[in-house]
């Protein structure tokens, strides 16, 4: 019986294949001529709202046809699961040229005859990194002009079906879909595909990929650009190749193209920072044995004889300084003279990166016809949600037309709720950070007792100190809390931004960006700020320790400094975020798609249609690029704000970004539906955020070198307090530790046991000894060091800022050759348009058109002469 069912199913499928001569893996209507520009899908769910949904769809599709679009519906019987209807949409020529004029789309009028720039003599060395010319430049370069229906013969229209690229076609159709009405409900006019998707009338709306990514389409009319992108760009084995930015822009649109251009440029610039950072790290590695401080700590005659005061109350014992020998040696890897050089270098590098990116961006704007791109027309249009929710109208003082608006009182209430919510979540982050600090304070004593009494930990006790164990576990706990808070806040941020009802798309993106970035900034960097600028700074001294909430004693830094702990914190949070992010980006969509396609995998290609294949992919939402930018900007903060503590951070970022480019391209090409093309001439508000972080990074790195590392105290000792002229750094460790008389311990602090009957113990500070008249007060050396630290911060900030501003002034934002080419193109375009108008005027004069007067002819010629002169 089962074999009989399979045979019947085979016959049905065979009939369906024979019924269609055209393969269903096609991007055309059944006639094989009209291209599918967009697809809508829906299911009959037999719910209470079935009739209402039918009515909405009928009205919506009727209005689409009235707007000039052509529709073709695939019955659910033709779908793979027998449940989904597909509505295929085609935009005919008349619709395309109408909305091309509305959207001010630039089209070719003449092939570019400006000679290309002189080739770089190093190009032959870079040949292995190059892609084929056809992939890098899929179409010739043209002079362009905004489309006008009245001047069609001016444009290079060889074939109406291919004149507008598929990305331009789907952008035009999406523009119509977002504004098409579908009826009136509750006295309000309803419109837009987004609202229909939200209420379940349609289940999906998307443009089609042009073919399968792993093989070319059988249709000779298909460009197979998706296949080319996969083979040349989206595979990890092509990681060393340049990106085909022109093809990315042609297939996905300028907005996605500019993101990959920025990410690629950022990765290229990271290479220089990674090399310099690696050299600084190797300097620390090779000079580790020459470090006098760690030599003295490890020397049994010096560090072995120095008894340190307990690191916690009562439970902790006295300990010898040489037990931190290994950690002091490793701290030299990051706390050395090269740290200062690298901090200054990164302050200049970040300026070079931002300035050279502006130049790269200007070149892309010229090459991608975005020089005269009017952002107001594209981004400042009213959001459909704003028009739908704002029932009150007022007259626009510019257009003198009635427009919807949100009353001031409503705006104030919404902003208050939004601000309170953001403040609550930021407070929650700070509270969680305080909880982690309390954890560090509470478990330190437990780690100290465990490591002292457990024999199995003795072999690694030199490396894994209680401080390091506490720092590592606290960093891991902090990372988990960061990811949990991040998961919930993302949804809250979108909800409160929607509640504010921003007026335009740009306003919506900017508000969401600032909310998300503020939260992520506090979430990811707060723990690093604590270790860098607060830990070990407010400890007090034996007998007069400071306590958090009058219960937990504040943490002390390792005798070798807090920099190694900042490095540990930074490495765990940064590396953990990058690893988790790549796993999430690559595996989650792949698993979802695998699960969704598990039934369709065994179907013949003839039955698994192009629109069904794309329907089973994940959706690359309107905020898809937003999360990619946010991820990279947070990483940018790690490698700039705290780079003085970890010179290898740029190298980690470089390795991650090489992988990130391929992961992003792979998932976009293979795992996601084709996004709707969108224009953008820059990275938007992210540029200002990067500029702000670049300025802040100079301040943070100056404070890290001054207050977190031991460089300034060592320099002050070297020049002012040395005891041996032949070896100025000898005796530094003894000089940096103050003396405390154990009998002065109050009962709260005093250890329970003192088996060796120690009389004094040492602690990290510059205070007078117990036999001095200014007992336990700060010495003059403390104030000298503090003055040196403040002077260093002022000098370093001013030097770096002066160099930054000088470099920014020296490097023009737009390259000279690009400026010249823009002017040349404008002149030639105006000349072509004027000549066209002159020819049309001559034709009218020859045909005896009385309106075409001789004066008009003379005026047109005069305008051409003026244009030439200009």
N, C-alpha and C positions, 0 to 999 in steps of 0.2 A: 504493500500500500504506500509506503514511504517513497519507494522508487517511482511509483506512478505519479505522485505529487511532484517529484522533481522533474519528471518528463513533461508534465503539463506546464510547470513553471518555465521550462526550457522553451516549449512551443510558444508561450506568451511572449517571452523575451525575443524569440526569433521573429515573431510577427511584428513586434515593435521595431526591431532593427530593419526589417524589410520595408516597413511602413515609411521609414525615413532614409532617403539616399544620403542626406547630409549627416556627418557625424555630430553627435550632441556635444562633443568637445570642441565647440565653435563659439566665436564671439559675434556671430551674426544672427539675424532673424531667420526664420525658416526659408525665406527667399534667397538667402546667401548673399544678399547685397547690402541691406541696411545693418549698420553696426550697432551692437548693444552697448549703450553708453551708461546705463544704470540698471540695477535689478532691485525690485521690491519683493519680499516674500511674506506670506501669511498662512495661517492654519485655521481651519474651522474647529473651534474648541467647544462648541455646543454649550457655551455658558449662558448666563442670563442676559449678557450684553451682546449676544450673537447678532441680533437684528440691528442694534445700534452700530456695531462694527461694520456690518454689511452696508448700511446706509452711508457711513463715513467713507468707506472705500469707494462706493459707487460715485459719491459726490466728488471726492478727491480725484479719482481717475478721470472723471468727466471734465473737471477743471484743468487737469493736465493736458487733455486733448484739446480743450479750448485754447490753451496757451501755445498749441502747435506741436506738442510732443506726440510721438506715435507709440502705441502700446501693443504688446503681444503677450497673451497669458498662456502659461503652461499649466494644464490641469494637474491636480494632485495625483491622478492615476499615472501620469508620466514621470512623477518623481520617484526617487529610489525607495523612500519609505512609504509612499502612497498617502502622505498626509499634507505635504506642503505645496501650496500654489506659488508660482513664480510669475511676476509681472515684469516683462522686459521692456525697457524704455529706449527709444531712439530719437535723437534730436536731428530733424532734417535741416537742410542748408539754410532755409529762411529763418528758423529759430536761432541757429548758431550766429548768423551775421547780425541779427537783431540784438542779441545779448552780448555779443563781442563788442558792439558799440557802447552798450550800457556799462559794461565792465572795463571799458577803455583798454582792451587787449591789444597789444602791439603785434603786428604781423609784418612779414618781409615785403620790401618794395624793390630792393636791389641787392645783388650779392656784394659783400664787403670787398672793396678793392684796396683797402689800406694794408700795406705790407706788414707782415707780422714782425714782432720785435726780433732783434739779433739773437741767434741761438747761443746758449751758454756753452763755452768750450768744454765744460765738465760733463755735458750731456752724454758723451760716449761712455764715461765711467758709470753713469746712472742708468745705462741701457737695460741692465737686468731688472731694474725696478719699474720699467715702463710697461704700459699696456699697448696693444695694437692701436694704431691711429683711428681705425674705424670704431673702436670701443670708446676711446677717449673723446672723440669728436664725431658723434653719430650723424650730424647734419652740418651743412656749410654755414658759415657766418654771414648774416645778412644785415643791411641797414633796415631798420624797422620804423613803423609809424603807427599810431593808434588807428584802429579799424574804423572805417566810415562806410555806410551802405551806399552813399552817393558816389564813392570813388573806387568801386570794385575793380575797374579795369587798370587802376594804378598798381594793385598788388600782384605778386607773383602767384597767381592761382592756376596751377597746372591741373589739379584734380580736386574737385570740391569735396570728395569723400575723405581725402587725406590732408587737405589744407590746414585744418585745425587738428592738433595732436590729440590723442586720446585723453591726456591729462587735462587739456583745455576743455575738451568736450564734457568730461565728467564734472568739471568745475562749473560750467554753465548750467548743466542739468541740476546739479546740487543747489545752485542759486535759485532755480525755479521751484524745486521741491521744498526748500525751506520757507518759501513765501506763498505757496499755493494754498488757498482756503479750502475748507471741507465742510462748511456749514456754520450754523449758529446754535450754541447751546447755552442755556441759562441766560439768554439775552446778550451773550458776548460772541463776537465773531472769532471763530477758531481757524487756525491755519498752521501749516508747517509740518514736515515729515517727522521732526523730532518729537512733537507732541503725540503724533500717531504711533510712534514707536514706544513712547512712555506708557500710553494707555492700552497697548497690546493690539491695536488695530492691524499693524504690521509687525512682523518679528525681526526684520532686518532690511537695511537699505545700503547698497554698496555698488561701486563700479567693479568691473571684472578685470582680473589679470588676463594678459593676452595669450598665455599658454601655460602648460605645466612647466614647473621649474627644472625638472630633470631631463626633459627632452623637448625637441622642437615640435611645433604643431604641424599637422598634416596640411593645413590650409596654406596655400602659397601666398595669400594676402596678409598673413599674420607677420608682424615684425619680430616676434620671438625675443622681445627685449627682456622679459623676465628670465628667460633661459640664459641670455648673455650676462645679465647681472649675477645670476647664481654661479655660472662657470668662472667669471672673471673677477668677482668681487666678494661674494657671500660665502666662499669656502675658506676654511682656516689655512689651508696650504698656500693660499695667495696672500698671506699676512704681510709679506715683504713688498708687495706690489702697490703702486699708487692707486687711488680711488678714481673710478670713472665718473667724476662729478657731473659732467654735462649729461651723461646718460641717466644718472640718478635724478637730476633736475627734470629731464624730459619725461621720465616715467612716473616719478612721484610728485613733482612740483618743486617750486623754489624753496618752500618752507623746510621741507625735509632735506633738500640739497644743501641749504645753508648750514643746517645742523651738522651734517657729515663733513662739510668743508671745515667748520670750526673744530670739530673733534679731531679731524686729521691734522690740522695745523697745530692744535694744542699738543698732540702726540709727537709731532716733529720737533716742536720747541722743547718738549720734555727730554728729548734725547741729550741735548746740551747740558741741561740741569742734572740729569742722571749721571752723565760722565764726570762732571765736576764733583757731584756728591760722592760718587764711588772713589774718586781720587782722595777726597778728604777722609773718607772712611779708611782707605788703605793706609793713609798717613798715620791715622790713629793706631791701626793694627801694627804697622812696622815700628812705631815708636813706643809701643806698649812697654817693652822691657827697659826703656830709658826714662820712664816716668818716675821721678823721685818720690812723689807722694805715695804711689802704690808700693814702691820699694820699701819705704819706711813702714807702711802699714803691715807689709808681709814679713818684715825683718823680725825674728823672734826677740832680738835684743832691744828693739824699739816698740813695734806694735804689740809684741808678745808681753811686754812689761807694762803696757798702758791698760789700766783697769777702767772700763767704761761704766757709767751709771746705768741702772736698770731702765729699760725702755717701757716698762709698764709698772703700775703700782703693786706692791706686795708679792704678786705671783712671779714676776721676772727676777732673775738673779743678775749679779754683776757679771760682766763678760769682758774678754780680752779683745783688743782692737784687731789683732791679726786674724780673727775669725771671719772678718769681712774682706780677706785678702783677694779672693777671686772676683768678688763684685766690684772692688775698687779698680782692679785691672781692666775689667770690662767697661767700667764707666769712662775710662780714658779713651775708648774707641770713639765716644761722642763728645767728650768734654776735653777739648784740646784747642790749640791755637787755630787749627783749621776750621773749628766751629765758627769763630768770629769772621773769618774770611768768607765762609759759605753763607752766613747770615747776610752779609753785605752784598755778596754776589746775587743771592736770590732776590734781594730788594731791587737790584738793577734788572735782573732777568725778567721779573714780572712786568716791569715797565716795557722792556723790549717786546715781550710777548703781546701785550695789549696794543702797543703802537704798530707793530708789524701786522697784527691781525686787522687793524683798521685799514691798512694798505691792501691786504689780501681781500678784505670785504669790499673795498672800493673797486678793485679789479673785477671781482665777481659781479658787482652791480652793473658794471659796464658790459661784461660779456653776456650776462643774462637779461639784458634790456630792462634793468630796474632803476636806471638813473633818474628818470622822471616818474617813477612809480609813486602814485598818489595814495599814501597810506590812508588818508581820510576817506577815500572812496571805497577802499577794501575793508579797513578795520574799523572805521568810525561809523559804519552803518548801524542803525538800531538793531539790537538783538531781537529776534522774533519773540522771545520770552518776555522781554521788556514791553514790547508793543501789546502782547496779550494780557499782561498782568496790570498794566497801568491804564485804568479806565478814564482818568481825567485828561483833558487836552488843553493845550495853550498854543498861542501863535508863535512860531519861530521868527525872531526878529530879522533873520537873514533871508529865509525863503518866503516868509509871510504865509506859510502854510500851517495848518493845525497839526500839532504833534502830541503824542502821549507824553505825560510827565509824571514823576513821582513827587507828591507834596513834600515840603521841607520837614514837616512834623513826622511823616512816615519815615523819611530818610534818617532823621535824628534817632528815632526809636530803634530802627534796624541797626544803625551804627553802634548804638549803646550796647545792644544785645551781642553784636559781633565782637566789639572790643572787650566786653566782659568775658566772653567765651575764650577768646585768645589769651587774655590775661590769666584766666583760670588754668588753662593748659600749660602755659609757661610756668606758672606757680607749681603745677603738678610735677613738672620736670625738675624744678629746683628742690622740691620736697623729696623726689626720688633720689636726687644726687646727695642730699643730706642723709637719706637713709643708707646709701652706699657708704658714705663717710662714717656713719655710726657703726656700720658693719665692719669697716676697716679697724676702727678703734676697739670694737668689742672682741674681734677674733684674734687680734694680734697676740694677746696674752696666751690664748689657746695654742696658737702656732708655736710660740716661743717655748711653752711647756712641752708640747708634743715632740718638737724636734730635739729638745734636750734629753728627753727620757726614752726616745725610741731608737733602738740600736740600728734598725734597718735603714734609717735616714742618715746615719753618721757619715757614710762615704760621700754623700752629696751635700752635707751640711754647710761646707764652705761656699758652694755656689748658690744653693737654695736657702737663703737666709729667711728669718721670719718676716723681714720687711718685704722681700721679693715675693714670698708665698702670699702674703696679704695683698700685695699690689696686683699680682696675676689673677688671683681669684676675684678680687674686687673689680678688676677690669672686665673679666668675663661676665660677671653678674651685671655690671653696668651696661655691657653690650646687649645682653638679653632684654634688660629693661628698655633700652633705647629702641630696639626693634618692636617691642610690644606697644610702646607709646606711639611710635611712628605709624603702626598699622591702624590704630584707632583715630589718630589725629587727621590722617589723610581724608577720611570720610567726613569728619567734623568740619574740616576746612572747606571742602566742596559744599557741604550743606549750608554753612553760614554765608559763603560767597553767593550761592543761589538765593539765599534769603534776602541779601542786600539788593538784589535785582539791579546789577550794573547795567548801564545804558548801552554800552557798545561792547563788541568782542574784545577790543584792546583793553578797555577798562576792566572787563571780567578777568582776563589773563593777568593783568598787572596786580589786581587785588589778590587773586589767588596766589600768585608768585610771592608777594610780600608776606602773606600769612604763612605759607609753607616754608619759606626760607627762614623767617624769624624763628619759627618753631624748630626747624631742623638745626639751625645755628646753635640755639640753646641746648637742644637735645644731644647733638653729637660733640660739641666742643666744651660743654660745661665741666665735664670730668677732667679734661686736659687743662682747662684754666685753673681748676682747683689744685691739681698736682704742680702746675708750673708756678703759680703765684700765691698760693695760700698754704699749702702743706709745708710744715717745718718753719713757717715764718712767725707763728704766734704760739710758740711752745712754752715760753717762760724759761725757768731754770729749776734745777733740783731744789725741792723745798718750797717752790712757789710756781708750780706748774699751772697752766691755764686749762680749763675744762669746758667741754661742750655740754650745755644744759646742766652744768655743775655736776656731771656724772662721769663722762668719758674724757680721759686725758688726750689732749691733741697730739697728733702724730709728729714724730721727729723724722728728719731726713737721715739717710745713711751717712756715715762719716765721710764718704766720698762724694756726697751731694745727692740732690733729688733728681738730677738730670736723667739718670738711668731709669728711674721710675716713670718719668714723663715719656721716655722712649718706649718703655714697656706698654704703657697706657695707649700711646699713639699707635703702636704696631698692632695691638690686639683690635682696637676699634676700627682702624683704617683697613687692615687686611681682612678682618672679619666681615666688614660691610661689603668690601669688593667681592669676596668669595661668595657670600650669601646672595648678593645682587646678581652675579652672573649665573648662579644656580637657578635663582628665581626666574630670571629673564629667559634662560634657555630651556629648562626642563618643564616648567609649568605649562607654557603654551604647547609644547610638544606632546606632553601627556594628555592634555585636554583634547588636542586634535586627534591623537591616536585613539582615544576613547570614542570620540564622535564619529570616526570613520571606520570603526571596527567592522560594521556590517557591509559597508560599501567596498571594502578592499577586494572582495571576490567578484565584484560585478565587472562585466566587460566595459571597456572604455566607451563603447557606443551608447551605453545606458547611463553612465555616470557623467552627467553633463557638466559643462564648464561652470554654469551658475550654481549647480549643486556642490561641486568641488569647492568653490569659493565660499559657499554658505557654511560649509563644515569647518572653515578656518576661524581663528579668533579675530575679534574686532580690535583694530588699532584706533582707539577712541580719540576724541578731540584733545585729550590731555596726555596722549601718548608721548609726544615730544617733550612736554613739560617735565615729566618724570625723568627722561633721559638727561635733560639739561640740569635738573636739580641734583641728580646723582653726580654729574661731573663737577658742578660748582662746589658741592660739599667736599669732593676729593681735592679740588683746587685749594680749598681752605686748609686741608690737612698738610699739603705740601708747601704752603706759604706761611700760615700763621705760626706753625710750630716746627718749621724745618730746621731751626738751629739745634734742636734736640735730637734730630734723626736725619742725617744726610742721605740715608738710603731711601727716604720717602719718595723722591722723584723717580728712582729706579723702580720701586714697587708700582707707582702710578703708571709708568711707561709700560711695564709688562701687562698691567691690567688693561690699559687702553688699547694696546695692540690686539688683545683678546676681545675687548669691548666693541671695537669697530666691526670685527667679523661676527660677533654674536648678534649685534644689532642688525647688521645687514642680512644675516642668515634668517633671523626670526621675521624680519620685515618682508623678505622675499619668499620664504617658504611656509611660515606659520600664521601669517596674518592676511586678512583680506586687504585688497588694494585700498590705501587711504584716499580720500578725496583730495585732489591737488589743491594747494593753497599757495598764495604768493607771500613772500617776506623778503625785505631787502637788508635785514640785519638780524642779530640774535636778540634784539629787543631790550627789555628791561634787564636782562642778564648782564649786558655790558656794563650798566651802572653798578650792579652788585659786584661784579669782578673788580671794577675800579675802586669801590669802597673797601673790599677785602685786601686789595694791593696796598692801600694806604695803611690799613690796620695792621697788616703783616709786618711793616717796618717797626711799628711800636711794640708789638708782641715779641718779636725776635730780639729787639734791643733789651726788653725787660728780662727775657729768658737768659740771654748772655750775662746780664748784670746780676740778676737776683737768683736764678735757678742754677746756673753753672757756677763753678768755683774759680772762674778765670780772673775776675777782678780781685778777690782776696789774694790769689797767688801772685798777681802782678804787683799789688801793694807790698806784699812781703818781699818780693824779688828786688824792688827798687828802694824800699824804705826800712824794712825790718830784718833783712837777712843777717845771719850770724857768722857765715863763713864766706869770705870773698872768693875762694876757689870754687865753692859749690853753693851759689846763692840760695838754691831751693832746699838745701838740706836743713832740717829742723822745722820745716813748714808745718808738718802734722802736729808736732808738740806745741807749736805756737798757736795753732788754730783751735786747740782744745783747752777749755778752762778747767780749774780745779775746784772740787766741792768736798767739804769735810763731811763724812758720813754721819757723824754725831749730830749734824744740823738737820738731818732728815726728820720731818714730822711723822707721826704714826701712820698717817694715811698713805704716805709714799714709801716708807721704809720696807725693804724686802724682809720676808719672814725669816730667811736664813742668811748667815754670813760666815760660812765654814772656815774661810781662810783669814778671817778677822782683818779685812781691808779697812784702812783708816780714811783714805781719800779715793774718790773716783773722778773721772774726767767726763766732760760733756761738750758738745759742739756749740761754742759761743765765744765771745770776746768779753770776759768779765774779770774783775779783780779777784785774787785768791782770798780764802777765808782769813788770812793773817794781815790783810791790808786794811787801812783805815776806811776805805770806800768799799768794803766787803760786798762782793757779788754785784756791784754796779758795773755798767759798761766802761770798758777802757777807752783810752784815746784812739787806739788802733781801730776800734769798732766805728768810731765817727769818721776816721780817715777813710775807711773802706766804704762807708755809706756815701760820703761825699764823692769818692771816686766812682761809685756805681751811678749816682745821679749825673755826674759830669759825663760819664761814658754814654748814658742814654741820650743826653742832650746833643753831644757831639755826633754820635752815630746817626741819630734821627736827622739832624741837620745835613750831615754829609750825604746820606742816602737820598733824602728828599731833594737836595740841590742837584745831585746827579740825575735823579729821576726826572725832575722837571726840565733839566737841560737836554736830556735824551729825548723827552717828549717834544720839546721845542725844535730840536734838530731834525726829527723824523716827520716829514709831512704826512698827513693822513691819507692823501691821495697821491699816488706816484705821478711824476711829471708826464710820463708817456701816456698814462691813462687820461690825464687832463687834456692833453693834446688830441688824443683819439676821440674823446667825447665832443670836443669843440669841432673837430673835423667832421664827425658823423652828423652833428646837428646842422652844420653848414650844408653838407651834401643832401641831407634829408629835406631841408627847407628848399634847396635849389630844385630838387626833383618835384616837390609839391608845387612850387611856383611855376615850373615849366609845364606841369600837368594842367594847372589852372589856365595858363596862357594858351595852351593848345585847345582846351575846351572853349575858351573865349573866341579864339580864331574860328573854330567850327561854327559857333553861334553867329559870328559876323558873316561868314560865308553863306550860312543858311538864311540870312536876312533877318535875324532876330533883332528887332528894334530896341529891345532892352539892353543889348550888349553894345553900348555906346563906345565911341572912339576914346572918350575920356577914361572909361573903365579899363580899356586896353592899355592906354598909356600909364595909368596908375599901377596896373599889374606888372608891366615892364619895369617901371620905376622901383617897385618893391623888390624885384629880382636884383636890380643893380645895387640897391641899398644892402641887400643880403650879401652880395659878393664883397662889397666894401667892408662890411662888418667882419 
